């Protein structure tokens, strides 16, 4: 999965919102420093910076994908440092980060699945469409094009990654984000990083 593409879209939306709301900082809470987590975060940071040059991006890892209290504590710390959008990339633990955003009046961004159901404080979610990936794999088996031992990359272009429902605070930016999504799908935006810079 090209998680960095989904992260970029979520980050771009976060940057547009931050710019309009005079927010100088956005942040991410990762579960562990492993490639899929870092892909999302690197994309998120790049997207936010593209939409709002000069924005500060904070990032920290909980070393946990389960304990919500750990992620909530990190997010509360980031919010205290000025973050007004918190992107959770920590599974169940990350629900604590989204809870912190709700509690403090910040925006939250979900991960993997659409987490809009958590409330109006969810700006959007960076999606990994495992359902699409499985469906397409089954289809390839049925039509005889499945090749064992090969990799298939799930991207914005083939609907393998993307963003979820955009919350009330972000709806006015939906068209701008769609434009970026179309540019990624068309191969016009190709320089999305997948490694988190150590700033």
For each residue, the residues with C-beta under 8 A, 3 or more apart:
1: 36 39 128 133 153 154 160 161
2: 5 6 39 153 154 155 156 160 161 194
3: 6 7 36 39 40 43 126 128 161 194
4: 7 8 39 40 42 43 46 192 193 194
5: 2 8 9 43 155 156 161 162 184 192
6: 2 3 9 10 40 43 126 127 128 156 161 162 163
7: 3 4 10 11 39 40 41 42 43 44 45 46 47 87 126
8: 4 5 11 12 43 44 46 47 50 180 184 189 192
9: 5 6 12 13 43 47 124 126 156 162 163 177 180 181 184
10: 6 7 13 14 43 44 47 87 109 123 124 125 126 163
11: 7 8 14 15 26 43 44 45 46 47 48 49 50 51 87
12: 8 9 15 16 47 48 50 51 176 177 180
13: 9 10 16 17 47 51 123 124 163 166 170 173 177
14: 10 11 17 18 26 44 47 48 51 85 87 107 109 123
15: 11 12 18 19 26 47 48 49 50 51 52 55
16: 12 13 19 20 51 52 170 173 176 177
17: 13 14 20 21 23 85 107 123 169 170 173
18: 14 15 21 23 24 25 26 48 51 52 55 84 85
19: 15 16 23 51 52 55
20: 16 17
21: 17 18 84
22:
23: 17 18 19 26 82 83 84 85
24: 18 55 56 82
25: 18 55 56 57 58 78 81 82 83 84
26: 11 14 15 18 23 44 48 55 56 57 58 83 84 85 86 87
27: 57 58 59 60 75 78 79 81 83 85 86 87
28: 40 41 44 45 57 58 59 60 86 87 88 89
29: 59 60 61 62 71 74 75 78 86 87 88 89 90 93 94 97
30: 33 37 38 40 41 59 60 61 62 89 90
31: 34 37 61 62 63 64 65 89 90 91 93 94
32: 37 61 62 63 64 65
33: 30 37 38 61 196
34: 31 37 38
35: 38 39 194
36: 1 3 39 40
37: 30 31 32 33 34 40 41 61 89 90
38: 30 33 34 35 41 42 194 195 196
39: 1 2 3 4 7 35 36 42 43 194
40: 3 4 6 7 28 30 36 37 43 44 87 89 111 126
41: 7 28 30 37 38 44 45 59 87 89 196
42: 4 7 38 39 45 46 192 193 194 195 196 197
43: 3 4 5 6 7 8 9 10 11 39 40 46 47 126 192 193 194
44: 7 8 10 11 14 26 28 40 41 47 48 57 87 109 126
45: 7 11 28 41 42 48 49 57 59 193 196 197
46: 4 7 8 11 42 43 49 50 192 193
47: 7 8 9 10 11 12 13 14 15 43 44 50 51 180 192
48: 11 12 14 15 18 26 44 45 51 52 55 57
49: 11 15 45 46 52 53 54 55 57
50: 8 11 12 15 46 47 53
51: 11 12 13 14 15 16 18 19 47 48 55
52: 15 16 18 19 48 49 55
53: 49 50
54: 49
55: 15 18 19 24 25 26 48 49 51 52
56: 24 25 26 82
57: 25 26 27 28 44 45 48 49 199
58: 25 26 27 28 78 81 83
59: 27 28 29 30 41 45 196
60: 27 28 29 30 74 77 78
61: 29 30 31 32 33 37
62: 29 30 31 32 65 67 70 71 74 90 93
63: 31 32 70
64: 31 32 67 70 71 90 93
65: 31 32 62 90 91 92 93
66: 91 92 93
67: 62 64 70 71 93 96
68: 71 72 92 93 95 96 99
69: 72 73 96
70: 62 63 64 67 73 74 93 96
71: 29 62 64 67 68 74 75 88 90 93 94 95 96 97 100
72: 68 69 75 76 96 97 99 100
73: 69 70 76 77 96
74: 29 60 62 70 71 77 78 97
75: 27 29 71 72 78 79 83 86 88 96 97 98 100 101
76: 72 73 79 80 100 103 104
77: 60 73 74 80 81
78: 25 27 29 58 60 74 75 81 83 86
79: 27 75 76 82 83 84 86 100 101 104 106
80: 76 77
81: 25 27 58 77 78
82: 23 24 25 56 79
83: 23 25 26 27 58 75 78 79 86 106
84: 18 21 23 25 26 79 106 107
85: 14 17 18 23 26 27 101 106 107 108 109 123
86: 26 27 28 29 75 78 79 83 97 98 100 101 106 107 108 109
87: 7 10 11 14 26 27 28 29 40 41 44 108 109 111 126
88: 28 29 71 75 93 94 95 97 98 108 109 110 111
89: 28 29 30 31 37 40 41 94 111 126
90: 29 30 31 37 62 64 65 71 93 94 97 111
91: 31 65 66 94 111 112
92: 65 66 68 95
93: 29 31 62 64 65 66 67 68 70 71 88 90 96 97
94: 29 31 71 88 89 90 91 97 98 110 111
95: 68 71 88 92 98 99 118
96: 67 68 69 70 71 72 73 75 93 99 100
97: 29 71 72 74 75 86 88 90 93 94 100 101 108
98: 75 86 88 94 95 101 102 108 110 115 118 121 122
99: 68 72 95 96 102 103
100: 71 72 75 76 79 86 96 97 103 104 106
101: 75 79 85 86 97 98 104 106 107 108 121
102: 98 99 105 106 108 118 119 121
103: 76 99 100
104: 76 79 100 101
105: 102 121
106: 79 83 84 85 86 100 101 102 121
107: 14 17 84 85 86 101 121 122 123 167 169 170
108: 85 86 87 88 97 98 101 102 115 118 121 122 123
109: 10 14 44 85 86 87 88 122 123 124 125 126
110: 88 94 98 113 114 115 116 118 122 124 125 126 164
111: 40 87 88 89 90 91 94 115 125 126 128
112: 91 125 126 127 128 130
113: 110 125 127 164
114: 110 117 125 127 164 165
115: 98 108 110 111 118 122 125 164
116: 110 122 124 125 164 165 167
117: 114
118: 95 98 102 108 110 115 121 122
119: 102 122
120: 167 168 169
121: 98 101 102 105 106 107 108 118 167
122: 98 107 108 109 110 115 116 118 119 125 167
123: 10 13 14 17 85 107 108 109 166 167 169 170
124: 9 10 13 109 110 116 163 164 165 166 167 170
125: 10 109 110 111 112 113 114 115 116 122 163 164 165
126: 3 6 7 9 10 40 43 44 87 89 109 110 111 112 161 163 164
127: 6 112 113 114 161 162 163 164
128: 1 3 6 111 112 154 160 161
129: 132 133 154 159 160 161 162
130: 112 133 134
131: 134 135
132: 129 135 136 154 159 160
133: 1 129 130 136 137 152 154 160
134: 130 131 137 138
135: 131 132 138 139
136: 132 133 139 140 152 158
137: 133 134 140 141 146 152
138: 134 135 141 142
139: 135 136 142 143
140: 136 137 143 145 146 147
141: 137 138 144 146
142: 138 139
143: 139 140
144: 141
145: 140
146: 137 140 141
147: 140 150
148:
149:
150: 147
151:
152: 133 136 137
153: 1 2 160
154: 1 2 128 129 132 133 158 160 161
155: 2 5 158 160 161 184 185
156: 2 5 6 9 159 160 161 162 181 184 185
157: 184 185 186 187
158: 136 154 155
159: 129 132 156 162
160: 1 2 128 129 132 133 153 154 155 156
161: 1 2 3 5 6 126 127 128 129 154 155 156
162: 5 6 9 127 129 156 159 181
163: 6 9 10 13 124 125 126 127 166 177 181
164: 110 113 114 115 116 124 125 126 127
165: 114 116 124 125
166: 13 123 124 163 170 171 173 174 177
167: 107 116 120 121 122 123 124 170 171
168: 120 171
169: 17 107 120 123
170: 13 16 17 107 123 124 166 167 173 174 177
171: 166 167 168 174
172:
173: 13 16 17 166 170 176 177
174: 166 170 171 177 178
175: 178 179
176: 12 16 173 179 180
177: 9 12 13 16 163 166 170 173 174 180 181
178: 174 175 181 182
179: 175 176 182 183
180: 8 9 12 47 176 177 183 184 189
181: 9 156 162 163 177 178 184 185
182: 178 179 185 186
183: 179 180 186 188 189
184: 5 8 9 155 156 157 180 181 187 188 189 192
185: 155 156 157 181 182
186: 157 182 183
187: 157 184 190
188: 183 184
189: 8 180 183 184 192
190: 187
191:
192: 4 5 8 42 43 46 47 184 189
193: 4 42 43 45 46 197
194: 2 3 4 35 38 39 42 43
195: 38 42
196: 33 38 41 42 45 59
197: 42 45 193
198:
199: 57
